[in-house]
Amino acid sequence: MLSEEMVKQIFFQSDKPRKDPLIADEVDVVQFAHNIESVVAVEYARIEHARCVAIVKEMNSAVGNALENQRPA
């Protein structure tokens, strides 16, 4: 799901210094994990929205079409 290039970009954005020993090669590993989580959460919201739309369309196409036009949270 995450490309190597995406992980690299997230890695380079995670360089805020910390006072505790959670820095690996000048990168805050906690911040890096949170940044990856943020990207993955958005992607999973899109996937879940698409699944919901497909299920609802099978039951009621008009409602499914309306749901499809809504933005995932």
Number of C-alpha atoms within 10 A of each C-alpha: 7 10 8 8 9 12 15 11 11 17 18 12 14 20 17 13 12 14 6 7 8 14 16 9 8 13 18 20 19 13 20 19 13 13 17 17 12 11 14 14 13 13 15 13 14 15 13 13 18 15 12 14 20 17 13 18 17 11 10 11 14 12 13 17 14 12 18 17 9 10 9 15 8
